[in-house]
Amino acid sequence: MKLYRYVGPNDLRELVSSENCGTPIQRREDILNWLKSNRSKIPYYDDVMTTFIINTDGLLCLADRHSEHLVCAFGGAVLSAGEMRFLMTGDQVEVIEVTNQSTGYCPEPESWPTVAQALDQLGLSHPNGFSHEFVFRRCLNCQAINIIKEKWFFCAICTSPLSQFWNLDEITLV
Ligand SMILES: [Zn+2]
């Protein structure tokens, strides 16, 4: 399994603290408790979007959807990261949407099995793959992180050609 280390802006590292890091979900009850406490902010909806990471132990960790993935991961490396939407019906909970949208870690669509495994361990039903797959590339000319759309492998900032391969941790100094 591939580990993704943080590749986003360095100033966000100052936000990392033990108080606001993601909640590791060890058991099914943890998720219900977490969702219920989070839901209290929006009492009429049972549909909760979260920020998630899969930590290096393969555990799902959740944080408020406005949290940075770096903060959710307590500054560490991850197996995957993105957004996860839960649907609660009474005490039943299921995952209805998952994406790998994290510009802090830029995990590949291929990191899905680590997400599925974490959710299976919790006995949660979930989609068969990312609901939307994000493909990230770093421009080695201007360093910008690009999201590839329609197989257009050119930098949106400086129009340089982008690698066909995941290269987010390659940083060349200009
Ligand atoms: Zn560029």
Residues whose N, C-alpha, C, O or C-beta is under 5 A from the ligand:
A	BS01	ZN	C139 N141 C142 Q143 A144 C155 I157 C158 T159 S160
